[in-house]
Amino acid sequence: MLRRRLRQPFVYRGLVAGEKVKPLRHEFFVRFGAALFIASLAAPGFAQGADYRIGFVNGERLFREAAPAKRAQQKIEKEFAARDAEIQKLSKQVRDMQALLEKDGVTMAEPERRSKERDLANMSRDLQRMQREFREDLNLRKNEELTAVQERANKVIQQIAIDEKFDLIIQEPVIYASPRIDITDRVVKALADK
């Protein structure tokens, strides 16, 4: 059986042993490889020779220090102050009623105690509902104002990039940015001027 296998012609990718195979275009691959090698050596030289300007904007600081962000925060606080006061008032009523029940609940008549407990449960439910609605409305309003400030900041950043010929401006998240490329102060000042 071993002899039989040896006598069979060797087949490799459709070629039969003994058949003349066209030589590979060795010259083409050598030249192509050499060209790639030379190009790879020259490419870093082009990147090093170019003068790129990169800037960095600290978004957290921008929204903390920029005048439009501060105005938006004050506007939101003023807008929601009445509702917050109402929630604080209801919260105090719930605490007072709970303290009353803990203090005098044992000495109260059964129907009066049940009535007070029912009132406390209703007030607690109302308080939780009001707090949830307040948080939802506050978050929605903050997001609206933040989006408006972000749009203004983006326009200012783009204008600074065009005026000062920046190639790239990066915003967070960044692991490290040198203070030399930080343009946050310029953006904050430009937003204050508008």
N, CA, C and O of each residue as an XYZ file, in Angstrom:
776
protein
N       0.822     -1.180      0.000
C       0.000      0.000      0.000
C       0.872      1.252      0.000
O       0.541      2.244     -0.649
N       1.957      1.203      0.711
C       2.858      2.334      0.744
C       3.416      2.614     -0.643
O       3.564      3.772     -1.032
N       3.730      1.549     -1.397
C       4.231      1.728     -2.751
C       3.201      2.389     -3.646
O       3.525      3.250     -4.463
N       2.003      1.988     -3.485
C       0.949      2.524     -4.325
C       0.833      4.038     -4.113
O       0.655      4.786     -5.075
N       0.932      4.488     -2.859
C       0.838      5.916     -2.574
C       2.013      6.656     -3.192
O       1.846      7.771     -3.686
N       3.162      6.074     -3.175
C       4.326      6.738     -3.734
C       4.243      6.845     -5.249
O       4.755      7.802     -5.829
N       3.615      5.891     -5.884
C       3.521      5.913     -7.342
C       2.470      6.893     -7.851
O       2.510      7.315     -9.007
N       1.523      7.255     -6.971
C       0.506      8.188     -7.422
C       1.148      9.563     -7.580
O       2.014      9.949     -6.796
N       0.717     10.285     -8.590
C       1.304     11.608     -8.786
C       0.950     12.539     -7.629
O      -0.155     12.468     -7.092
N       1.875     13.404     -7.245
C       1.680     14.373     -6.174
C       0.837     15.523     -6.706
O       1.191     16.147     -7.706
N      -0.267     15.802     -6.044
C      -1.171     16.865     -6.479
C      -1.108     18.000     -5.454
O      -1.316     17.787     -4.260
N      -0.822     19.196     -5.938
C      -0.773     20.369     -5.077
C      -1.460     21.510     -5.792
O      -0.974     21.997     -6.812
N      -2.567     21.927     -5.269
C      -3.355     23.016     -5.840
C      -3.638     22.789     -7.320
O      -3.500     23.695     -8.142
N      -4.022     21.601     -7.631
C      -4.429     21.315     -9.006
C      -3.287     21.040     -9.954
O      -3.521     20.828    -11.144
N      -2.050     21.036     -9.468
C      -0.903     20.773    -10.332
C      -0.447     19.336    -10.139
O      -0.476     18.808     -9.027
N      -0.038     18.728    -11.195
C       0.467     17.361    -11.136
C       1.979     17.432    -11.112
O       2.582     18.253    -11.804
N       2.601     16.557    -10.301
C       4.058     16.552    -10.201
C       4.661     16.280    -11.555
O       4.147     15.469    -12.325
N       5.725     16.942    -11.837
C       6.394     16.784    -13.112
C       5.964     17.807    -14.128
O       6.635     17.988    -15.144
N       4.850     18.489    -13.877
C       4.366     19.512    -14.804
C       5.152     20.784    -14.545
O       5.460     21.106    -13.397
N       5.469     21.493    -15.584
C       6.261     22.702    -15.442
C       5.370     23.816    -14.887
O       4.314     24.116    -15.444
N       5.814     24.425    -13.779
C       5.065     25.491    -13.121
C       5.685     26.813    -13.516
O       6.907     26.952    -13.572
N       4.813     27.801    -13.794
C       5.311     29.133    -14.140
C       5.977     29.731    -12.913
O       5.424     29.657    -11.816
N       7.135     30.314    -13.076
C       7.808     30.906    -11.917
C       7.018     32.111    -11.409
O       6.404     32.834    -12.193
N       7.038     32.321    -10.083
C       6.360     33.480     -9.493
C       7.038     34.749     -9.961
O       8.214     34.734    -10.328
N       6.348     35.778     -9.951
C       6.917     37.052    -10.377
C       7.710     37.623     -9.202
O       7.314     38.590     -8.552
N       8.802     36.999     -8.977
C       9.659     37.329     -7.844
C      10.117     38.784     -7.890
O      10.185     39.455     -6.859
N      10.417     39.247     -9.044
C      10.893     40.626     -9.183
C       9.831     41.633     -8.735
O      10.152     42.626     -8.082
N       8.584     41.379     -9.082
C       7.501     42.293     -8.716
C       7.397     42.410     -7.195
O       7.322     43.514     -6.655
N       7.392     41.269     -6.509
C       7.253     41.280     -5.057
C       8.451     41.933     -4.375
O       8.288     42.621     -3.368
N       9.617     41.731     -4.897
C      10.807     42.359     -4.320
C      10.719     43.870     -4.464
O      10.978     44.607     -3.512
N      10.352     44.330     -5.654
C      10.240     45.779     -5.875
C       9.112     46.392     -5.042
O       9.271     47.469     -4.467
N       7.974     45.700     -4.982
C       6.836     46.197     -4.210
C       7.192     46.275     -2.727
O       6.876     47.262     -2.062
N       7.839     45.251     -2.215
C       8.268     45.239     -0.813
C       9.254     46.352     -0.517
O       9.170     46.994      0.531
N      10.183     46.588     -1.422
C      11.161     47.659     -1.229
C      10.473     49.019     -1.220
O      10.818     49.888     -0.419
N       9.500     49.202     -2.109
C       8.772     50.473     -2.160
C       7.996     50.699     -0.865
O       7.983     51.815     -0.344
N       7.348     49.656     -0.339
C       6.624     49.781      0.926
C       7.570     50.122      2.071
O       7.249     50.948      2.925
N       8.724     49.490      2.087
C       9.711     49.749      3.135
C      10.169     51.202      3.103
O      10.245     51.854      4.145
N      10.471     51.706      1.927
C      10.927     53.096      1.790
C       9.812     54.067      2.179
O      10.067     55.078      2.833
N       8.569     53.757      1.772
C       7.439     54.624      2.119
C       7.208     54.634      3.625
O       6.895     55.678      4.196
N       7.360     53.482      4.272
C       7.155     53.442      5.722
C       8.233     54.225      6.465
O       7.973     54.777      7.534
N       9.428     54.277      5.912
C      10.484     55.079      6.534
C      10.240     56.570      6.343
O      10.581     57.371      7.214
N       9.663     56.941      5.228
C       9.450     58.354      4.921
C       8.214     58.912      5.619
O       8.180     60.107      5.911
N       7.195     58.092      5.898
C       5.933     58.570      6.466
C       6.103     59.264      7.815
O       5.520     60.332      8.001
N       6.865     58.725      8.765
C       7.017     59.457     10.030
C       7.671     60.821      9.852
O       7.401     61.736     10.630
N       8.499     60.970      8.875
C       9.130     62.263      8.610
C       8.104     63.305      8.218
O       8.212     64.464      8.619
N       7.102     62.907      7.434
C       6.045     63.845      7.054
C       5.245     64.266      8.278
O       4.931     65.446      8.437
N       4.910     63.309      9.149
C       4.113     63.628     10.333
C       4.900     64.514     11.294
O       4.326     65.409     11.915
N       6.199     64.278     11.424
C       6.998     65.080     12.339
C       7.229     66.479     11.798
O       7.349     67.430     12.570
N       7.292     66.610     10.506
C       7.557     67.908      9.909
C       6.345     68.819      9.940
O       6.496     70.039      9.868
N       5.139     68.257     10.046
C       3.926     69.068     10.029
C       3.753     69.752     11.384
O       4.121     69.195     12.418
N       3.196     70.953     11.373
C       2.974     71.712     12.589
C       1.481     71.676     12.901
O       0.688     72.343     12.237
N       1.102     70.897     13.911
C      -0.300     70.760     14.287
C      -0.564     71.556     15.547
O       0.273     71.608     16.448
N      -1.739     72.180     15.608
C      -2.156     72.880     16.820
C      -3.324     72.118     17.411
O      -4.339     71.888     16.754
N      -3.160     71.735     18.651
C      -4.188     70.973     19.351
C      -4.606     71.764     20.578
O      -3.769     72.332     21.280
N      -5.902     71.795     20.829
C      -6.430     72.470     22.005
C      -7.275     71.518     22.828
O      -7.728     70.485     22.336
N      -7.480     71.877     24.082
C      -8.274     71.060     24.991
C      -9.238     71.961     25.738
O      -8.867     73.056     26.162
N     -10.492     71.502     25.904
C     -11.502     72.245     26.654
C     -12.001     71.353     27.784
O     -12.446     70.230     27.546
N     -11.926     71.853     29.004
C     -12.422     71.139     30.173
C     -13.912     71.453     30.303
O     -14.287     72.536     30.750
N     -14.748     70.510     29.914
C     -16.193     70.722     29.900
C     -16.783     70.968     31.268
O     -17.669     71.809     31.420
N     -16.309     70.251     32.263
C     -16.823     70.425     33.621
C     -16.555     71.839     34.118
O     -17.442     72.493     34.668
N     -15.329     72.301     33.921
C     -14.973     73.660     34.343
C     -15.737     74.701     33.530
O     -16.135     75.742     34.052
N     -15.932     74.412     32.262
C     -16.660     75.326     31.386
C     -18.078     75.544     31.904
O     -18.550     76.679     31.975
N     -18.764     74.445     32.270
C     -20.142     74.570     32.748
C     -20.223     75.084     34.176
O     -21.289     75.503     34.626
N     -19.123     75.057     34.881
C     -19.102     75.589     36.238
C     -18.799     77.086     36.247
O     -19.321     77.818     37.087
N     -17.945     77.551     35.301
C     -17.455     78.927     35.349
C     -18.036     79.852     34.283
O     -17.987     81.071     34.445
N     -18.574     79.315     33.219
C     -19.059     80.164     32.124
C     -20.290     80.955     32.564
O     -21.158     80.439     33.267
N     -20.347     82.195     32.143
C     -21.455     83.083     32.516
C     -22.818     82.536     32.079
O     -23.756     82.570     32.877
N     -22.970     82.031     30.841
C     -24.284     81.491     30.460
C     -24.704     80.297     31.321
O     -25.890     80.125     31.602
N     -23.751     79.482     31.737
C     -24.072     78.331     32.587
C     -24.524     78.799     33.966
O     -25.463     78.246     34.539
N     -23.851     79.824     34.499
C     -24.244     80.367     35.801
C     -25.634     80.996     35.731
O     -26.457     80.813     36.627
N     -25.881     81.743     34.645
C     -27.206     82.356     34.477
C     -28.286     81.286     34.364
O     -29.364     81.431     34.941
N     -28.011     80.225     33.634
C     -28.980     79.139     33.475
C     -29.265     78.479     34.823
O     -30.415     78.163     35.130
N     -28.229     78.274     35.624
C     -28.407     77.662     36.943
C     -29.266     78.553     37.836
O     -30.163     78.062     38.523
N     -28.997     79.858     37.832
C     -29.793     80.787     38.637
C     -31.240     80.826     38.158
O     -32.165     80.889     38.968
N     -31.433     80.789     36.856
C     -32.778     80.798     36.279
C     -33.560     79.562     36.724
O     -34.735     79.656     37.078
N     -32.904     78.415     36.702
C     -33.565     77.168     37.105
C     -33.896     77.203     38.594
O     -34.990     76.809     38.996
N     -32.956     77.673     39.412
C     -33.208     77.753     40.855
C     -34.395     78.661     41.148
O     -35.235     78.337     41.987
N     -34.464     79.784     40.467
C     -35.574     80.720     40.663
C     -36.889     80.102     40.196
O     -37.924     80.260     40.844
N     -36.837     79.401     39.071
C     -38.033     78.790     38.490
C     -38.611     77.697     39.393
O     -39.830     77.534     39.458
N     -37.757     76.954     40.084
C     -38.216     75.819     40.881
C     -38.258     76.114     42.377
O     -38.541     75.213     43.166
N     -37.987     77.332     42.781
C     -37.950     77.677     44.208
C     -39.308     77.489     44.875
O     -39.373     76.970     45.989
N     -40.394     77.901     44.219
C     -41.731     77.795     44.816
C     -42.114     76.330     45.037
O     -42.637     75.969     46.091
N     -41.850     75.502     44.043
C     -42.184     74.075     44.186
C     -41.336     73.422     45.272
O     -41.821     72.573     46.019
N     -40.071     73.820     45.356
C     -39.198     73.264     46.386
C     -39.698     73.667     47.774
O     -39.692     72.851     48.696
N     -40.125     74.908     47.923
C     -40.657     75.373     49.208
C     -41.923     74.603     49.577
O     -42.123     74.252     50.740
N     -42.773     74.342     48.593
C     -44.002     73.579     48.831
C     -43.671     72.152     49.296
O     -44.313     71.622     50.203
N     -42.675     71.550     48.671
C     -42.262     70.193     49.055
C     -41.680     70.199     50.465
O     -41.952     69.292     51.253
N     -40.881     71.217     50.787
C     -40.304     71.306     52.129
C     -41.400     71.473     53.185
O     -41.312     70.905     54.274
N     -42.424     72.252     52.857
C     -43.541     72.474     53.778
C     -44.288     71.165     54.024
O     -44.581     70.824     55.170
N     -44.597     70.433     52.957
C     -45.304     69.159     53.087
C     -44.447     68.139     53.841
O     -44.964     67.354     54.636
N     -43.154     68.154     53.591
C     -42.244     67.246     54.287
C     -42.253     67.516     55.793
O     -42.232     66.583     56.595
N     -42.283     68.783     56.167
C     -42.346     69.147     57.592
C     -43.667     68.685     58.201
O     -43.691     68.197     59.331
N     -44.772     68.836     57.457
C     -46.072     68.377     57.953
C     -46.067     66.864     58.183
O     -46.608     66.381     59.177
N     -45.454     66.124     57.261
C     -45.381     64.664     57.406
C     -44.559     64.303     58.644
O     -44.959     63.435     59.420
N     -43.419     64.961     58.830
C     -42.581     64.679     60.006
C     -43.322     65.014     61.307
O     -43.251     64.266     62.282
N     -44.034     66.151     61.307
C     -44.774     66.556     62.504
C     -45.879     65.556     62.830
O     -46.064     65.182     63.989
N     -46.615     65.122     61.799
C     -47.701     64.168     62.031
C     -47.142     62.822     62.496
O     -47.732     62.165     63.353
N     -46.018     62.420     61.936
C     -45.397     61.163     62.338
C     -44.935     61.248     63.799
O     -45.102     60.297     64.561
N     -44.362     62.374     64.178
C     -43.936     62.566     65.570
C     -45.139     62.560     66.509
O     -45.072     62.005     67.606
N     -46.241     63.178     66.077
C     -47.462     63.204     66.884
C     -47.992     61.789     67.088
O     -48.378     61.424     68.198
N     -48.012     60.996     66.025
C     -48.495     59.619     66.137
C     -47.594     58.781     67.042
O     -48.083     57.956     67.814
N     -46.292     58.988     66.950
C     -45.377     58.230     67.807
C     -45.544     58.628     69.274
O     -45.448     57.795     70.174
N     -45.794     59.911     69.491
C     -45.901     60.420     70.859
C     -47.265     60.090     71.480
O     -47.345     59.551     72.583
N     -48.339     60.428     70.744
C     -49.685     60.311     71.311
C     -50.488     59.145     70.746
O     -51.647     58.974     71.122
N     -49.921     58.350     69.869
C     -50.675     57.268     69.225
C     -51.211     56.245     70.192
O     -52.286     55.688     69.970
N     -50.486     55.985     71.263
C     -50.910     54.980     72.241
C     -52.121     55.471     73.029
O     -52.992     54.678     73.386
N     -52.180     56.758     73.296
C     -53.270     57.305     74.116
C     -54.482     57.716     73.297
O     -55.534     58.007     73.867
N     -54.362     57.747     71.967
C     -55.489     58.160     71.112
C     -56.530     57.055     71.030
O     -56.236     55.873     71.214
N     -57.756     57.477     70.749
C     -58.826     56.505     70.500
C     -58.534     55.815     69.170
O     -57.932     56.397     68.267
N     -58.971     54.571     69.072
C     -58.676     53.755     67.885
C     -59.122     54.425     66.581
O     -58.315     54.486     65.653
N     -60.350     54.931     66.452
C     -60.760     55.572     65.184
C     -59.935     56.817     64.859
O     -59.609     57.066     63.698
N     -59.602     57.589     65.879
C     -58.804     58.800     65.647
C     -57.390     58.432     65.183
O     -56.843     59.060     64.276
N     -56.801     57.396     65.823
C     -55.455     56.960     65.436
C     -55.448     56.442     63.999
O     -54.537     56.756     63.233
N     -56.456     55.653     63.631
C     -56.536     55.134     62.253
C     -56.682     56.271     61.250
O     -56.069     56.261     60.182
N     -57.496     57.240     61.608
C     -57.691     58.394     60.728
C     -56.372     59.151     60.532
O     -56.032     59.541     59.415
N     -55.640     59.351     61.621
C     -54.348     60.049     61.531
C     -53.342     59.230     60.715
O     -52.589     59.793     59.921
N     -53.326     57.906     60.904
C     -52.417     57.044     60.140
C     -52.749     57.097     58.650
O     -51.855     57.138     57.804
N     -54.057     57.094     58.338
C     -54.489     57.193     56.938
C     -54.070     58.533     56.344
O     -53.578     58.597     55.217
N     -54.269     59.601     57.113
C     -53.846     60.931     56.648
C     -52.331     60.977     56.423
O     -51.856     61.547     55.441
N     -51.579     60.367     57.353
C     -50.122     60.328     57.222
C     -49.713     59.551     55.969
O     -48.814     59.974     55.242
N     -50.365     58.424     55.717
C     -50.042     57.619     54.527
C     -50.342     58.402     53.251
O     -49.555     58.383     52.305
N     -51.490     59.096     53.229
C     -51.845     59.906     52.050
C     -50.853     61.048     51.846
O     -50.427     61.320     50.723
N     -50.491     61.710     52.940
C     -49.534     62.813     52.828
C     -48.160     62.304     52.379
O     -47.488     62.954     51.578
N     -47.746     61.152     52.889
C     -46.454     60.577     52.484
C     -46.460     60.222     51.006
O     -45.481     60.462     50.300
N     -47.564     59.652     50.541
C     -47.692     59.327     49.112
C     -47.639     60.590     48.259
O     -46.956     60.634     47.236
N     -48.369     61.615     48.695
C     -48.355     62.887     47.960
C     -46.949     63.493     47.940
O     -46.501     64.014     46.918
N     -46.265     63.417     49.078
C     -44.906     63.951     49.161
C     -43.977     63.212     48.201
O     -43.208     63.843     47.476
N     -44.040     61.896     48.190
C     -43.188     61.112     47.290
C     -43.491     61.430     45.827
O     -42.578     61.555     45.011
N     -44.778     61.558     45.501
C     -45.162     61.893     44.125
C     -44.638     63.274     43.743
O     -44.099     63.461     42.652
N     -44.802     64.239     44.648
C     -44.326     65.595     44.367
C     -42.805     65.627     44.215
O     -42.283     66.307     43.332
N     -42.090     64.890     45.078
C     -40.629     64.850     44.978
C     -40.185     64.221     43.664
O     -39.255     64.709     43.022
N     -40.851     63.129     43.259
C     -40.498     62.463     42.003
C     -40.745     63.386     40.809
O     -39.892     63.515     39.930
N     -41.919     64.030     40.783
C     -42.236     64.953     39.686
C     -41.263     66.133     39.670
O     -40.830     66.582     38.608
N     -40.928     66.625     40.860
C     -39.983     67.738     40.966
C     -38.629     67.350     40.377
O     -38.059     68.094     39.579
N     -38.114     66.180     40.773
C     -36.815     65.715     40.253
C     -36.854     65.536     38.739
O     -35.923     65.931     38.037
N     -37.942     64.934     38.237
C     -38.053     64.722     36.789
C     -38.083     66.053     36.040
O     -37.371     66.237     35.053
N     -38.915     66.979     36.523
C     -39.013     68.285     35.866
C     -37.699     69.061     35.960
O     -37.277     69.704     34.999
N     -37.060     68.993     37.125
C     -35.789     69.691     37.318
C     -34.719     69.129     36.381
O     -33.988     69.887     35.743
N     -34.630     67.805     36.300
C     -33.638     67.190     35.408
C     -33.912     67.530     33.950
O     -32.986     67.809     33.188
N     -35.176     67.507     33.566
C     -35.538     67.860     32.190
C     -35.143     69.302     31.885
O     -34.580     69.591     30.830
N     -35.439     70.188     32.806
C     -35.128     71.616     32.614
C     -33.620     71.853     32.591
O     -33.125     72.648     31.792
N     -32.886     71.156     33.477
C     -31.423     71.283     33.482
C     -30.844     70.806     32.158
O     -29.940     71.432     31.606
N     -31.367     69.699     31.654
C     -30.873     69.183     30.374
C     -31.145     70.159     29.236
O     -30.306     70.335     28.353
N     -32.321     70.797     29.253
C     -32.639     71.792     28.219
C     -31.644     72.952     28.271
O     -31.083     73.348     27.250
N     -31.436     73.485     29.466
C     -30.519     74.619     29.619
C     -29.080     74.216     29.297
O     -28.344     74.972     28.663
N     -28.691     73.031     29.734
C     -27.341     72.543     29.472
C     -27.106     72.372     27.974
O     -26.024     72.674     27.469
N     -28.118     71.891     27.275
C     -28.006     71.736     25.819
C     -27.833     73.093     25.145
O     -27.024     73.234     24.228
N     -28.586     74.086     25.596
C     -28.463     75.425     25.013
C     -27.066     76.002     25.269
O     -26.460     76.591     24.374
N     -26.563     75.830     26.489
C     -25.214     76.319     26.811
C     -24.176     75.557     25.991
O     -23.211     76.144     25.500
N     -24.377     74.245     25.845
C     -23.441     73.419     25.066
C     -23.392     73.880     23.610
O     -22.315     73.946     23.017
N     -24.551     74.198     23.034
C     -24.580     74.679     21.645
C     -23.822     75.998     21.512
O     -23.051     76.183     20.570
N     -24.041     76.907     22.451
C     -23.317     78.189     22.413
C     -21.822     77.969     22.575
O     -21.015     78.584     21.877
N     -21.458     77.087     23.500
C     -20.037     76.803     23.736
C     -19.399     76.182     22.495
O     -18.267     76.517     22.145
N     -20.118     75.283     21.833
C     -19.572     74.656     20.620
C     -19.320     75.690     19.527
O     -18.315     75.623     18.820
N     -20.237     76.647     19.392
C     -20.038     77.701     18.389
C     -18.805     78.543     18.729
O     -18.011     78.886     17.853
N     -18.662     78.867     20.006
C     -17.500     79.658     20.438
C     -16.212     78.872     20.222
O     -15.216     79.427     19.758
N     -16.224     77.587     20.555
C     -15.033     76.743     20.371
C     -14.663     76.663     18.894
O     -13.490     76.760     18.535
N     -15.667     76.485     18.041
C     -15.395     76.439     16.596
C     -14.827     77.764     16.107
O     -13.917     77.781     15.278
N     -15.354     78.865     16.609
C     -14.847     80.176     16.194
C     -13.404     80.369     16.650
O     -12.579     80.886     15.896
N     -13.097     79.962     17.867
C     -11.717     80.050     18.360
C     -10.807     79.173     17.515
O      -9.694     79.573     17.174
N     -11.279     77.977     17.178
C     -10.472     77.060     16.356
C     -10.169     77.668     14.991
O      -9.053     77.539     14.487
N     -11.149     78.326     14.395
C     -10.947     78.946     13.078
C     -10.030     80.161     13.201
O      -9.083     80.311     12.429
N     -10.314     81.028     14.175
C      -9.528     82.254     14.330
C      -8.064     81.979     14.673
O      -7.165     82.649     14.165
N      -7.836     81.000     15.527
C      -6.471     80.730     15.981
C      -5.829     79.548     15.262
O      -4.750     79.090     15.638
N      -6.504     79.062     14.225
C      -5.972     78.011     13.347
C      -5.593     76.728     14.097
O      -4.487     76.209     13.951
N      -6.541     76.231     14.905
C      -6.348     74.941     15.563
C      -6.715     73.836     14.585
O      -7.659     73.972     13.806
N      -5.957     72.734     14.631
C      -6.260     71.574     13.803
C      -7.216     70.624     14.513
O      -7.990     69.915     13.870
N      -7.160     70.613     15.832
C      -7.967     69.678     16.611
C      -8.210     70.265     17.987
O      -7.290     70.770     18.630
N      -9.466     70.195     18.437
C      -9.798     70.586     19.803
C     -10.509     69.399     20.437
O     -11.489     68.879     19.904
N      -9.992     68.989     21.583
C     -10.492     67.806     22.273
C     -11.240     68.241     23.524
O     -10.833     69.168     24.225
N     -12.345     67.547     23.784
C     -13.073     67.768     25.018
C     -13.042     66.456     25.793
O     -12.674     65.424     25.231
N     -13.410     66.469     27.040
C     -13.340     65.286     27.886
C     -14.114     64.133     27.278
O     -15.011     64.387     26.475
N     -13.830     62.904     27.601
C     -12.899     62.399     28.585
C     -11.488     62.292     28.030
O     -11.265     61.698     26.974
N     -10.553     62.865     28.744
C      -9.137     62.827     28.397
C      -8.387     62.451     29.669
O      -8.693     62.958     30.749
N      -7.426     61.579     29.543
C      -6.663     61.154     30.709
C      -5.753     62.279     31.184
O      -5.676     62.552     32.382
N      -5.068     62.928     30.260
C      -4.172     64.022     30.630
C      -4.134     65.033     29.498
O      -4.091     64.669     28.322
N      -4.150     66.298     29.864
C      -3.979     67.382     28.898
C      -3.068     68.426     29.534
O      -3.298     68.861     30.662
N      -2.058     68.811     28.815
C      -1.109     69.805     29.302
C      -1.808     71.158     29.424
O      -2.620     71.507     28.568
N      -1.510     71.918     30.461
C      -2.083     73.260     30.588
C      -1.730     74.154     29.392
O      -2.417     75.137     29.114
N      -0.663     73.801     28.703
C      -0.231     74.578     27.540
C      -1.283     74.549     26.427
O      -1.423     75.522     25.685
N      -2.026     73.436     26.306
C      -3.020     73.333     25.225
C      -4.442     73.588     25.720
O      -5.386     73.533     24.931
N      -4.609     73.865     27.020
C      -5.935     74.094     27.593
C      -6.443     75.476     27.187
O      -5.841     76.492     27.537
N      -7.539     75.509     26.458
C      -8.115     76.782     25.998
C      -9.432     77.090     26.709
O     -10.205     77.931     26.250
N      -9.688     76.412     27.822
C     -10.947     76.597     28.540
C     -11.138     78.048     28.966
O     -12.244     78.579     28.864
N     -10.076     78.697     29.443
C     -10.193     80.099     29.873
C     -10.635     80.998     28.725
O     -11.448     81.901     28.916
N     -10.102     80.751     27.543
C     -10.487     81.565     26.377
C     -11.956     81.355     26.035
O     -12.656     82.301     25.675
N     -12.423     80.109     26.150
C     -13.830     79.814     25.841
C     -14.739     80.471     26.874
O     -15.762     81.057     26.518
N     -14.371     80.378     28.158
C     -15.169     81.003     29.220
C     -15.241     82.509     29.001
O     -16.311     83.103     29.131
N     -14.112     83.130     28.671
C     -14.077     84.578     28.424
C     -14.918     84.942     27.208
O     -15.653     85.929     27.235
N     -14.817     84.154     26.143
C     -15.591     84.439     24.931
C     -17.088     84.281     25.186
O     -17.888     85.043     24.643
N     -17.474     83.305     26.000
C     -18.892     83.141     26.336
C     -19.388     84.297     27.191
O     -20.540     84.710     27.061
N     -18.536     84.823     28.062
C     -18.924     85.956     28.907
C     -19.107     87.219     28.076
O     -19.947     88.060     28.397
N     -18.317     87.357     27.000
C     -18.395     88.542     26.153
C     -19.663     88.566     25.309
O     -20.110     89.634     24.891
N     -20.238     87.407     25.058
C     -21.417     87.357     24.169
C     -22.689     87.596     24.917
O     -23.766     87.587     24.321
